[in-house]
């Protein structure tokens, strides 16, 4: 009779411990310390001074002061790369 009560107490204690562990994992999500969910980086920009355009590599001479030439109105893609999926899909 004592052995049954002791075993029952251990089973109840193990179930309560497992439930507390699961609740702690759900609430605190410790795996997020090691996994990036979203990457939000700024676009690289070229610094300009006093409204002048950055020098272009194909320009042979400097434009007159205050003249802006060949300034794109949309962001320029500076680099391109590919992502490698290992354990999970990467996009």
N, C-alpha and C positions, 0 to 999 in steps of 0.2 A: 504494500500500500504506500509506504514512504517512497519507494523508487518511482512509482507512477507520478506522485505529486512533484517529486524533484525533476523528473523528465518533463512534465508539463510546464513547470516554471521555466526551464531552460528553453523550451520551444516558444513560450510567450515572450521571454526576454529577447530571443533571437529575432522574432517577428517584429517586436517594437523597435529593436536596434536597426533592422533593415529598413523599416518604414522611416525612421528618423534620418538615416543615411540618404535614402532616396529623396526625402523632402529637402535636406540640406543641399544636395546636388542640384535639384530643380531650382531652388531659390537663389543660390550663389553662383551657379554655372562656372566652376573653376576652370574649365577647359577654354573659356574665352580669354584667359591670360596668355594662351599660347597660339591662338588662332585669330587671324584678322578676318573680320566679316566683310568689311568694306574699306577700300583704299580711296582716299579723297585727297589728291595732290593738286597743287596749283600748276597752271601752265607756265612754262618758262617764257620769260619776256626779255626783250633786249632793252637795256637802259638807254634812254635818250636824254639829251640836255636841252632845255629851253625850247621845246617844240621842234627840234630838228630831227630829221629822219636818220635812222642808223645807216652807216655807210654800206653800200652794196658792193659785193666783191667784183662785179663786172664794170663798175663805174671807173672811168679813167681820170675824171677830173671832179673836183668838188663843186656842187651847185652853189649858186649865190646864197648868201646868208638869208635865212628866213624862208627859203624855198624848200618845200617838201615834195619829193618825187618818189614814185613807186612804193607808196605806203599801202600795204594791203588792208582791206577793210574787214577781213576775216582772219581768225587765228591761222598761223602757219604751222604745219606739222614739222617738228624738228627732228623727231626720231620715230622709229617703228621697231617693234619687237614681237616675239611670239611667247605665249604662255605654255608651260609644260604641265600637264595634268599627271599627278602621281596617284594618290589615294582617292581623291575626289575630283569631280569635274571642275575645270577652271575656265572662267570666262572673263 
